[in-house]
Amino acid sequence: MAGLSVSERARLSLLLGRRYLRILAGRLRGHPLIRWSFIPSRPERLLIAPQDLRTADGTRAGEIYAGRFAFAGKVVISDGRSPFEIEPPSEEWAASLLSFTWLRHLRAAESGITRANARALVDEWIAVQGAWHPLGWQPEILSRRVTSWLTHAPLILNDADDQFYRRFLRSLARQVRYLRHTAMEARDGVPRLQALVALTYAAICMSGQARHLRGSIKRLIAEVERQILPDGGHISRNPGALIELLLDLLPLRQAFAARNIAPPPALNNAIDRMMPMMRYFRHGDGSFAHFNGMGPTHPDVMATILAYDDARGAPLSGATHSGYQRVEAGDLLLLMDTGTSPPIAVSQEAHAGCLSFELSHGLQRIVVNCGLPGNNRETWRRVARATAAHSTVVFNDSSSCRFLEGGAFKRLLGTPIVSGPTNIQISREDRDDAVVLRASHDGYADRYSVIHQRALKLAADGFRIDGEDLFAPVDGDMLPQNVQDEFVVRFHLHPAIKANKLTDGYGAMLMLPSRDVWTFNAYEDRVELEESVYLSSSEGPRRAFQIAIYGRARKIPRVHWSLSRVSAAGPAPGRRRGDEPELSLDTP
């Protein structure tokens, strides 16, 4: 923990201590003598099976039947062996296998063969790991397996003999009982809430579990109210968390109705708050903005979730609790990160992207953040979380947040954010001719004695955005001479954008797939057109470009820039010196 402040060390020590206690408790509960006492009386039957809203691919059923298990970017050929006895190529692959979420692919291609294959794989797991496994019985994985087994019970149990049916129920009941004692040991955030959802599913769907329903609902609602913010965002500030949770909470609400049990009002309220936030983060093409761990957007999943939105109210302009701003002007849409880092326990995927923004016009995204890929996330995570992977200012090639590093700590805690911006000032002015957004953050204040201030002005017609980045000293009128002052203002472009640097070196021309032409103008500052990588494509990482403005804050304390639409496939205009936007950051 070298280099951390006293308060940062205290927070990490507390988090580490809690993690150690949870690991110790899990190991004690995993002892054979204690596990034996967790076996409850066998439930008589399954009453209902919840709906699975996640997308399924029936073609993958054939791969699984052939012994080809492709998860998390890794492929394992079982070659006649049980996949549960094979050394996994990665922990992420093993977690995908042991969660049984892939049962949905078998159900999509349901036939006598896929049903028999599903039963055989479930039976193999019961025989190999049904008593205990250090990874497979972790609450994060255990909860997904319980939900998957309940959801796809019709696939597993159809045509099954009585002996398998009883064995399946005994194993399921044992897992539920164990999860009831370990759910709160799941990693904070989405995994913990999913564990409590799984317990509520079990109490609703399994006979003999009704006596646990009241307690399960109480724990679930307490966690929902803690994690879902008043504006509908998630405590982790990851837009993707809303998708994951709604895929579980919506079928849970249906399960209550199927059993003629009134859903808890707090559950309905949380869903009603989350739905507008789903639209809040969407660009015109339906893709989510890439903030704080958001990866590729799957259109079919989004369509499924939004089909449940009855209100269809307009999204908020400012989500102050979640820490984001949304500005719409004509067909121009801007989404901006204006929030502090999430609590340390849920910051394992949060990014150092304060004051970064994404910009789209109609159906075309123009300025983006790099995001994260759908597979091999661990390979790219460190790069993707850095400030340099976001469309904002980078000081001295460092991030505005600091992440916990170190092998032992990473194994136990992941890589949470241990420090970052704490004082973020925001103001918004909605005028007849434009919307002006001003913000500042202190993420570099303690290291470089500088405050980054940013102003953005979107013209009402949606054809122009003016920007200003100001580097203000923390104290006095000048930055101290003993600190580095190099900065880069980065604008990552969507891979569909073709970019060419203007001959004068002070701007760039952008060609959209629609053949609309936009020009980036940096006025008195030279620009560089550099390679970038767009990680959140559904096809995997893609080559892209970024516009970069380099400088030293003592010499250039203020950078003006603009992005404006020229015409549909028209010529780019010449740059006009002295045509800086009328923006003021003196009072952010």
C-alpha positions as CSV (number, residue, x, y, z in Angstrom):
1,M,0.0,0.0,0.0
2,A,3.0,2.3,-0.5
3,G,2.1,5.7,-1.7
4,L,-1.4,5.8,-0.3
5,S,-2.7,8.3,2.2
6,V,-3.7,7.4,5.8
7,S,-7.4,7.5,4.9
8,E,-6.9,5.4,1.8
9,R,-4.9,2.8,3.8
10,A,-7.7,2.8,6.4
11,R,-10.4,2.2,3.9
12,L,-8.5,-0.6,2.1
13,S,-7.6,-2.2,5.4
14,L,-11.3,-2.3,6.4
15,L,-12.3,-3.7,3.0
16,L,-9.5,-6.3,3.2
17,G,-10.4,-7.3,6.7
18,R,-14.0,-7.9,5.7
19,R,-12.9,-9.9,2.6
20,Y,-10.7,-12.1,4.8
21,L,-13.6,-12.7,7.2
22,R,-15.9,-13.7,4.3
23,I,-13.3,-16.1,2.9
24,L,-12.8,-17.7,6.3
25,A,-16.5,-18.0,6.8
26,G,-16.9,-19.6,3.4
27,R,-14.1,-22.1,4.2
28,L,-15.7,-23.0,7.5
29,R,-19.1,-23.5,5.8
30,G,-17.3,-25.7,3.2
31,H,-16.1,-28.1,5.8
32,P,-17.7,-31.6,5.3
33,L,-19.1,-31.7,8.8
34,I,-20.8,-28.4,8.5
35,R,-21.9,-28.9,4.9
36,W,-23.7,-32.0,6.1
37,S,-25.9,-30.0,8.4
38,F,-26.9,-27.7,5.6
39,I,-28.9,-30.4,3.8
40,P,-32.5,-29.6,4.3
41,S,-35.5,-31.8,3.8
42,R,-36.1,-32.4,0.1
43,P,-38.7,-30.2,-1.6
44,E,-41.5,-32.1,-3.2
45,R,-41.4,-30.4,-6.6
46,L,-40.8,-27.2,-8.6
47,L,-43.8,-25.0,-8.8
48,I,-42.9,-22.6,-11.6
49,A,-39.9,-21.8,-13.8
50,P,-38.9,-18.1,-14.2
51,Q,-38.5,-16.6,-17.6
52,D,-35.0,-16.1,-19.0
53,L,-34.7,-12.8,-20.9
54,R,-31.1,-13.2,-22.0
55,T,-30.4,-13.8,-25.6
56,A,-29.9,-17.4,-26.7
57,D,-28.1,-18.8,-29.7
58,G,-29.4,-22.2,-30.7
59,T,-26.3,-22.9,-32.9
60,R,-24.1,-23.1,-29.8
61,A,-26.1,-26.1,-28.6
62,G,-24.4,-28.2,-31.3
63,E,-21.0,-27.0,-30.1
64,I,-21.7,-28.0,-26.5
65,Y,-23.0,-31.3,-27.6
66,A,-19.8,-31.9,-29.5
67,G,-17.8,-31.1,-26.4
68,R,-16.6,-27.6,-27.5
69,F,-17.0,-25.1,-24.7
70,A,-16.4,-21.5,-25.8
71,F,-16.6,-19.1,-22.9
72,A,-15.0,-15.7,-22.1
73,G,-12.9,-15.8,-25.3
74,K,-11.4,-19.2,-24.6
75,V,-12.3,-22.6,-26.2
76,V,-11.9,-26.0,-24.5
77,I,-12.4,-29.3,-26.3
78,S,-13.5,-31.9,-23.8
79,D,-12.6,-34.8,-26.0
80,G,-14.9,-37.2,-24.2
81,R,-14.1,-36.0,-20.7
82,S,-16.3,-34.2,-18.3
83,P,-15.8,-30.4,-18.7
84,F,-15.9,-30.2,-14.9
85,E,-12.8,-32.3,-14.6
86,I,-10.7,-30.2,-17.1
87,E,-8.2,-27.6,-15.9
88,P,-9.8,-24.3,-16.9
89,P,-7.9,-22.0,-19.2
90,S,-8.9,-19.0,-17.1
91,E,-11.0,-18.2,-14.0
92,E,-13.4,-16.3,-16.2
93,W,-14.0,-19.3,-18.4
94,A,-14.5,-21.5,-15.3
95,A,-17.0,-19.1,-13.9
96,S,-19.0,-19.1,-17.1
97,L,-19.0,-22.9,-17.2
98,L,-20.0,-23.4,-13.6
99,S,-22.7,-20.8,-13.7
100,F,-24.7,-22.9,-16.2
101,T,-25.9,-19.7,-17.9
102,W,-25.2,-21.5,-21.2
103,L,-28.2,-23.7,-20.7
104,R,-30.3,-21.1,-22.5
105,H,-28.5,-22.0,-25.7
106,L,-29.6,-25.6,-25.3
107,R,-33.1,-24.5,-24.6
108,A,-33.1,-22.4,-27.8
109,A,-32.5,-25.5,-29.8
110,E,-34.6,-27.7,-27.6
111,S,-34.9,-31.3,-28.8
112,G,-34.6,-34.7,-27.3
113,I,-30.8,-34.6,-27.9
114,T,-30.4,-31.2,-26.2
115,R,-32.6,-32.2,-23.3
116,A,-30.5,-35.3,-22.7
117,N,-27.3,-33.3,-23.1
118,A,-28.5,-30.8,-20.5
119,R,-29.4,-33.6,-18.0
120,A,-26.1,-35.3,-18.6
121,L,-24.1,-32.2,-17.9
122,V,-26.1,-31.3,-14.8
123,D,-25.6,-34.9,-13.6
124,E,-21.9,-34.7,-14.2
125,W,-21.6,-31.5,-12.2
126,I,-23.6,-33.1,-9.3
127,A,-21.2,-36.1,-9.3
128,V,-18.0,-34.1,-9.6
129,Q,-18.6,-30.8,-7.7
130,G,-22.0,-31.3,-6.1
131,A,-20.6,-31.8,-2.7
132,W,-18.1,-28.9,-2.8
133,H,-15.8,-27.0,-5.1
134,P,-13.7,-23.9,-4.1
135,L,-14.7,-21.9,-7.2
136,G,-18.0,-23.4,-8.1
137,W,-19.5,-22.8,-4.7
138,Q,-18.5,-19.2,-4.4
139,P,-21.7,-17.2,-3.9
140,E,-21.3,-15.2,-7.2
141,I,-21.2,-18.3,-9.3
142,L,-23.5,-20.4,-7.1
143,S,-26.3,-17.8,-7.4
144,R,-26.1,-17.8,-11.2
145,R,-26.3,-21.6,-11.2
146,V,-29.3,-21.7,-8.9
147,T,-31.1,-19.1,-11.2
148,S,-30.1,-21.0,-14.3
149,W,-31.3,-24.4,-13.0
150,L,-34.6,-22.9,-11.9
151,T,-35.1,-21.0,-15.1
152,H,-34.3,-24.0,-17.4
153,A,-35.8,-26.7,-15.2
154,P,-38.3,-27.6,-18.0
155,L,-35.4,-28.3,-20.3
156,I,-33.5,-30.3,-17.7
157,L,-36.4,-32.3,-16.3
158,N,-38.5,-33.0,-19.3
159,D,-38.4,-36.7,-20.0
160,A,-36.2,-37.2,-16.9
161,D,-36.8,-40.3,-14.7
162,D,-37.8,-40.1,-11.1
163,Q,-34.3,-40.9,-9.8
164,F,-32.7,-38.0,-11.7
165,Y,-35.6,-35.7,-10.7
166,R,-35.0,-36.5,-7.0
167,R,-31.2,-36.1,-7.3
168,F,-31.6,-32.7,-9.1
169,L,-34.0,-31.4,-6.4
170,R,-31.7,-32.6,-3.6
171,S,-28.7,-30.8,-5.1
172,L,-30.7,-27.7,-5.8
173,A,-32.0,-27.6,-2.3
174,R,-28.5,-28.0,-0.9
175,Q,-27.2,-25.1,-3.0
176,V,-30.0,-22.8,-2.0
177,R,-29.5,-23.6,1.7
178,Y,-25.8,-22.9,1.4
179,L,-26.4,-19.7,-0.6
180,R,-28.8,-18.5,2.1
181,H,-25.9,-18.5,4.5
182,T,-23.3,-17.0,2.1
183,A,-25.2,-14.6,-0.1
184,M,-23.9,-11.5,1.6
185,E,-20.3,-12.7,1.1
186,A,-20.8,-12.2,-2.7
187,R,-18.8,-9.3,-4.1
188,D,-20.6,-6.0,-3.5
189,G,-22.7,-4.6,-6.3
190,V,-24.5,-6.6,-9.0
191,P,-23.2,-10.1,-7.8
192,R,-24.6,-9.6,-4.3
193,L,-27.9,-8.4,-5.6
194,Q,-28.1,-11.3,-8.0
195,A,-27.4,-13.7,-5.1
196,L,-30.4,-12.3,-3.3
197,V,-32.5,-12.5,-6.4
198,A,-31.6,-16.2,-6.7
199,L,-32.8,-16.8,-3.1
200,T,-36.1,-15.1,-3.8
201,Y,-36.6,-17.1,-6.9
202,A,-36.0,-20.3,-4.9
203,A,-38.6,-19.3,-2.2
204,I,-41.1,-18.6,-4.9
205,C,-40.4,-21.5,-7.3
206,M,-39.7,-24.4,-5.0
207,S,-42.2,-26.1,-2.7
208,G,-41.0,-26.3,0.9
209,Q,-39.3,-23.0,0.6
210,A,-42.2,-20.6,1.3
211,R,-41.2,-20.1,4.9
212,H,-38.1,-18.3,3.6
213,L,-39.9,-16.0,1.3
214,R,-40.5,-13.1,3.8
215,G,-36.8,-13.1,4.9
216,S,-35.6,-13.3,1.3
217,I,-37.8,-10.4,0.2
218,K,-36.6,-8.3,3.2
219,R,-32.9,-8.8,2.3
220,L,-33.6,-8.3,-1.4
221,I,-35.4,-5.0,-0.9
222,A,-32.7,-3.7,1.5
223,E,-30.1,-4.3,-1.1
224,V,-32.2,-2.9,-4.0
225,E,-32.7,0.3,-2.1
226,R,-29.0,0.6,-1.3
227,Q,-27.8,-0.1,-4.8
228,I,-30.4,1.6,-7.0
229,L,-30.0,5.4,-6.7
230,P,-32.9,7.8,-6.5
231,D,-32.4,8.8,-10.2
232,G,-32.4,5.1,-11.3
233,G,-28.7,4.6,-11.8
234,H,-26.6,2.0,-10.1
235,I,-24.2,2.6,-7.2
236,S,-21.3,1.3,-9.3
237,R,-22.0,4.0,-11.9
238,N,-21.7,1.3,-14.6
239,P,-24.6,1.7,-17.1
240,G,-24.3,-2.0,-17.9
241,A,-25.3,-2.9,-14.4
242,L,-28.8,-1.7,-15.1
243,I,-29.0,-4.1,-18.0
244,E,-27.8,-7.1,-15.9
245,L,-30.1,-6.3,-13.0
246,L,-33.2,-5.7,-15.1
247,L,-32.7,-9.0,-16.9
248,D,-33.2,-10.6,-13.4
249,L,-35.6,-8.2,-11.7
250,L,-38.2,-8.1,-14.5
251,P,-38.7,-12.0,-14.5
252,L,-38.7,-11.9,-10.7
253,R,-41.6,-9.5,-10.8
254,Q,-43.4,-11.9,-13.2
255,A,-42.7,-14.8,-10.9
256,F,-44.5,-13.0,-8.1
257,A,-47.5,-12.5,-10.3
258,A,-47.4,-16.1,-11.5
259,R,-47.7,-17.3,-7.9
260,N,-50.4,-14.6,-7.1
261,I,-48.1,-12.8,-4.7
262,A,-48.0,-9.1,-4.8
263,P,-44.5,-7.9,-5.8
264,P,-42.9,-5.6,-3.1
265,P,-43.6,-2.0,-3.9
266,A,-39.9,-1.2,-3.5
267,L,-39.2,-3.6,-6.3
268,N,-41.7,-2.0,-8.6
269,N,-40.4,1.5,-7.7
270,A,-36.8,0.5,-8.4
271,I,-37.7,-0.9,-11.9
272,D,-39.7,2.2,-12.6
273,R,-36.6,4.4,-11.8
274,M,-34.2,2.2,-13.8
275,M,-36.2,2.2,-17.0
276,P,-35.8,5.9,-17.8
277,M,-32.1,5.6,-17.1
278,M,-31.9,2.8,-19.7
279,R,-32.9,5.4,-22.3
280,Y,-30.7,8.0,-20.6
281,F,-27.5,6.3,-21.7
282,R,-28.6,5.4,-25.2
283,H,-27.3,7.1,-28.3
284,G,-29.5,7.5,-31.4
285,D,-28.4,4.1,-32.8
286,G,-29.4,2.4,-29.5
287,S,-25.9,1.9,-28.2
288,F,-25.1,2.7,-24.6
289,A,-22.4,5.3,-23.8
290,H,-19.2,3.7,-22.7
291,F,-18.7,4.8,-19.1
292,N,-17.3,2.9,-16.1
293,G,-17.2,-0.6,-17.4
294,M,-19.9,-0.6,-20.1
295,G,-19.1,-2.9,-23.0
296,P,-20.9,-3.7,-26.2
297,T,-24.7,-3.1,-26.4
298,H,-26.7,-6.0,-27.6
299,P,-29.7,-4.6,-29.5
300,D,-31.9,-7.7,-29.0
301,V,-31.4,-7.6,-25.2
302,M,-32.2,-3.9,-25.2
303,A,-35.4,-4.4,-27.2
304,T,-36.5,-7.1,-24.8
305,I,-36.0,-5.0,-21.7
306,L,-37.6,-1.8,-23.2
307,A,-40.6,-3.8,-24.2
308,Y,-41.5,-3.9,-20.5
309,D,-41.3,-0.1,-20.3
310,D,-45.0,1.0,-20.1
311,A,-44.4,4.7,-19.1
312,R,-41.7,5.5,-21.8
313,G,-41.1,8.9,-20.1
314,A,-38.4,11.2,-21.4
315,P,-35.0,10.6,-19.8
316,L,-33.7,13.1,-17.3
317,S,-31.2,15.8,-18.5
318,G,-29.1,15.6,-15.4
319,A,-28.7,12.4,-13.3
320,T,-27.1,14.1,-10.3
321,H,-27.1,11.0,-8.1
322,S,-25.5,8.9,-10.8
323,G,-23.1,11.6,-11.8
324,Y,-23.9,12.2,-15.5
325,Q,-25.2,14.9,-17.7
326,R,-27.3,14.5,-20.9
327,V,-27.7,17.3,-23.4
328,E,-29.8,17.2,-26.5
329,A,-29.8,19.9,-29.2
330,G,-31.6,19.1,-32.4
331,D,-30.2,15.7,-33.5
332,L,-27.0,16.3,-31.5
333,L,-26.7,14.3,-28.3
334,L,-24.0,14.6,-25.6
335,L,-23.4,12.4,-22.6
336,M,-20.9,13.4,-20.0
337,D,-19.4,11.8,-16.9
338,T,-19.6,14.4,-14.1
339,G,-19.5,12.1,-11.1
340,T,-17.0,11.1,-8.4
341,S,-15.7,7.5,-8.1
342,P,-18.1,5.0,-6.7
343,P,-17.6,3.6,-3.2
344,I,-14.4,1.5,-3.1
345,A,-16.2,-1.8,-2.6
346,V,-18.0,-1.4,-6.0
347,S,-15.3,0.3,-7.9
348,Q,-13.5,-2.7,-9.4
349,E,-14.8,-1.8,-12.9
350,A,-15.0,1.9,-12.6
351,H,-13.0,4.1,-15.0
352,A,-10.9,7.2,-14.6
353,G,-13.1,9.2,-17.1
354,C,-14.2,12.2,-15.2
355,L,-15.4,15.0,-17.6
356,S,-15.1,12.7,-20.6
357,F,-18.0,12.8,-23.0
358,E,-19.6,11.0,-26.0
359,L,-21.2,12.8,-28.9
360,S,-23.6,11.5,-31.5
361,H,-25.6,13.1,-34.3
362,G,-28.8,11.3,-35.2
363,L,-27.9,7.6,-35.7
364,Q,-24.1,8.1,-35.9
365,R,-21.8,8.2,-32.9
366,I,-18.9,10.6,-33.5
367,V,-16.8,11.1,-30.3
368,V,-16.7,8.0,-28.0
369,N,-14.8,6.5,-25.1
370,C,-12.9,3.2,-25.8
371,G,-15.1,1.1,-23.6
372,L,-14.5,-2.6,-22.8
373,P,-14.8,-5.7,-25.1
374,G,-17.4,-8.4,-24.5
375,N,-14.7,-11.1,-24.2
376,N,-11.1,-11.0,-22.9
377,R,-12.0,-8.1,-20.6
378,E,-9.1,-8.8,-18.2
379,T,-6.6,-8.4,-21.1
380,W,-7.9,-4.9,-21.8
381,R,-9.2,-3.7,-18.5
382,R,-6.1,-1.8,-17.3
383,V,-5.9,0.1,-20.6
384,A,-9.6,0.7,-20.8
385,R,-9.9,2.2,-17.3
386,A,-7.1,4.8,-17.8
387,T,-8.0,8.4,-18.4
388,A,-6.2,8.2,-21.8
389,A,-8.9,5.8,-23.1
390,H,-11.5,8.5,-22.6
391,S,-12.4,11.7,-24.4
392,T,-11.1,14.1,-21.9
393,V,-7.9,15.7,-20.7
394,V,-4.9,13.6,-19.5
395,F,-2.3,15.3,-17.3
396,N,1.3,14.1,-17.4
397,D,0.3,10.7,-18.9
398,S,-1.4,9.7,-15.7
399,S,-5.0,9.0,-14.8
400,S,-7.3,11.2,-12.7
401,C,-7.9,8.2,-10.5
402,R,-5.5,5.8,-8.8
403,F,-6.1,2.1,-8.9
404,L,-5.0,-0.5,-6.3
405,E,-2.1,-2.5,-7.7
406,G,-0.3,-5.6,-6.4
407,G,-0.7,-9.3,-6.8
408,A,-1.9,-10.3,-3.3
409,F,-4.4,-7.4,-3.0
410,K,-5.6,-7.9,-6.6
411,R,-6.4,-11.5,-5.8
412,L,-8.6,-10.5,-2.9
413,L,-10.0,-7.1,-3.8
414,G,-9.6,-6.8,-7.5
415,T,-8.4,-3.4,-8.7
416,P,-10.7,-0.9,-7.0
417,I,-10.2,2.9,-7.2
418,V,-8.4,4.1,-4.1
419,S,-8.5,7.8,-4.9
420,G,-9.9,10.2,-7.5
421,P,-11.9,13.4,-8.0
422,T,-13.8,14.4,-4.8
423,N,-14.8,18.0,-5.7
424,I,-16.8,18.2,-8.9
425,Q,-18.6,21.5,-9.7
426,I,-21.4,21.5,-12.3
427,S,-23.5,24.2,-13.8
428,R,-26.0,24.1,-16.7
429,E,-27.6,26.8,-18.7
430,D,-30.4,26.1,-21.1
431,R,-30.8,29.0,-23.4
432,D,-32.9,29.6,-26.5
433,D,-29.9,29.4,-28.9
434,A,-27.7,26.8,-27.0
435,V,-27.2,24.7,-24.0
436,V,-24.0,25.4,-22.0
437,L,-22.6,22.9,-19.6
438,R,-19.7,23.8,-17.3
439,A,-17.9,21.4,-15.0
440,S,-14.6,21.0,-13.1
441,H,-12.8,18.2,-11.2
442,D,-9.9,18.0,-8.8
443,G,-8.5,14.6,-9.8
444,Y,-5.1,16.1,-10.5
445,A,-5.0,18.6,-7.7
446,D,-3.0,16.7,-5.1
447,R,-0.3,15.6,-7.6
448,Y,0.0,18.5,-10.1
449,S,-1.8,21.4,-8.3
450,V,-4.2,21.9,-11.2
451,I,-8.0,21.9,-11.6
452,H,-9.4,20.7,-14.9
453,Q,-12.4,22.9,-16.0
454,R,-14.4,22.1,-19.1
455,A,-17.2,24.1,-20.8
456,L,-19.3,22.7,-23.7
457,K,-21.8,24.7,-25.7
458,L,-24.3,22.8,-28.0
459,A,-26.0,25.0,-30.6
460,A,-29.8,24.7,-30.6
461,D,-29.9,23.5,-34.2
462,G,-27.6,20.5,-33.4
463,F,-25.0,21.4,-35.9
464,R,-22.2,22.7,-33.7
465,I,-20.5,22.1,-30.4
466,D,-17.9,24.5,-28.9
467,G,-15.6,23.4,-26.2
468,E,-13.1,25.0,-23.8
469,D,-10.7,23.2,-21.5
470,L,-9.0,25.4,-18.8
471,F,-6.2,24.4,-16.5
472,A,-6.5,26.4,-13.3
473,P,-4.0,26.4,-10.5
474,V,-5.2,25.2,-7.1
475,D,-3.7,28.2,-5.4
476,G,-2.7,31.5,-6.8
477,D,-2.5,32.6,-10.4
478,M,0.2,30.3,-11.7
479,L,1.0,26.6,-11.6
480,P,3.9,25.9,-9.3
481,Q,7.2,25.6,-11.2
482,N,8.2,22.4,-9.5
483,V,5.3,20.3,-11.0
484,Q,4.9,18.8,-14.5
485,D,2.4,20.6,-16.6
486,E,2.1,18.5,-19.8
487,F,-1.5,17.8,-21.0
488,V,-3.3,16.1,-23.8
489,V,-6.9,16.8,-24.8
490,R,-8.1,13.6,-26.4
491,F,-11.1,13.0,-28.7
492,H,-11.6,9.3,-29.5
493,L,-13.5,8.8,-32.7
494,H,-16.0,6.0,-33.5
495,P,-14.4,3.5,-35.9
496,A,-17.0,4.3,-38.6
497,I,-15.6,7.9,-38.8
498,K,-13.0,8.6,-41.5
499,A,-10.7,11.4,-40.4
500,N,-8.1,13.5,-42.2
501,K,-5.9,16.2,-40.8
502,L,-6.3,19.7,-42.4
503,T,-3.3,21.0,-44.3
504,D,-2.8,23.9,-41.8
505,G,-2.4,21.4,-38.9
506,Y,-5.0,23.1,-36.7
507,G,-8.0,20.9,-37.4
508,A,-9.4,17.8,-39.0
509,M,-12.1,16.8,-41.4
510,L,-14.5,14.0,-40.3
511,M,-16.5,12.0,-42.8
512,L,-19.5,10.1,-41.4
513,P,-21.0,7.0,-43.0
514,S,-23.9,9.1,-44.1
515,R,-21.3,11.2,-46.0
516,D,-22.0,14.2,-43.8
517,V,-18.8,16.2,-43.2
518,W,-17.9,17.7,-39.9
519,T,-14.8,19.7,-39.1
520,F,-12.8,19.8,-35.9
521,N,-11.2,23.2,-35.3
522,A,-8.6,23.8,-32.6
523,Y,-8.0,27.5,-33.5
524,E,-4.5,28.4,-32.4
525,D,-3.5,24.9,-31.2
526,R,-2.1,22.3,-33.5
527,V,-3.8,18.9,-33.5
528,E,-2.5,15.4,-34.1
529,L,-4.4,12.5,-35.6
530,E,-3.4,9.3,-33.9
531,E,-4.4,5.7,-33.8
532,S,-6.9,4.5,-31.2
533,V,-8.8,1.3,-30.5
534,Y,-12.5,1.0,-30.0
535,L,-13.0,-1.9,-27.6
536,S,-16.8,-2.1,-27.4
537,S,-17.6,-3.3,-30.9
538,S,-19.7,-6.4,-31.0
539,E,-17.1,-7.9,-33.3
540,G,-14.3,-7.2,-30.9
541,P,-11.6,-4.5,-30.7
542,R,-11.5,-2.3,-33.8
543,R,-8.9,0.1,-35.1
544,A,-10.0,3.8,-34.8
545,F,-8.6,7.3,-34.7
546,Q,-8.3,10.0,-32.1
547,I,-7.7,13.7,-32.3
548,A,-5.1,14.9,-29.7
549,I,-4.1,18.4,-28.7
550,Y,-0.7,18.6,-26.8
551,G,0.6,21.4,-24.7
552,R,2.0,22.7,-21.4
553,A,-0.5,24.2,-19.0
554,R,1.8,27.1,-18.0
555,K,2.2,28.2,-21.7
556,I,-1.4,27.2,-22.8
557,P,-3.7,27.5,-19.8
558,R,-6.8,27.5,-22.0
559,V,-7.7,25.3,-25.1
560,H,-10.6,26.2,-27.4
561,W,-12.0,23.8,-29.9
562,S,-15.2,23.2,-31.9
563,L,-16.9,20.5,-33.9
564,S,-19.3,21.6,-36.6
565,R,-21.3,20.1,-39.4
566,V,-20.3,21.5,-42.8
567,S,-22.7,19.9,-45.2
568,A,-23.8,16.6,-46.7
569,A,-20.6,15.6,-48.5
570,G,-19.6,19.2,-49.0
571,P,-16.1,20.8,-48.8
572,A,-14.5,21.6,-45.5
573,P,-14.2,25.4,-44.8
574,G,-10.9,27.0,-44.0
575,R,-10.0,27.6,-40.3
576,R,-10.6,31.1,-39.1
577,R,-8.2,32.4,-36.5
578,G,-9.7,34.4,-33.7
579,D,-13.1,32.7,-34.0
580,E,-13.0,31.1,-30.6
581,P,-16.3,30.4,-28.9
582,E,-17.7,32.8,-26.3
583,L,-17.4,30.6,-23.3
584,S,-16.3,31.5,-19.8
585,L,-15.0,29.2,-17.1
586,D,-14.2,31.8,-14.5
587,T,-17.3,30.6,-12.5
588,P,-17.7,26.9,-13.3
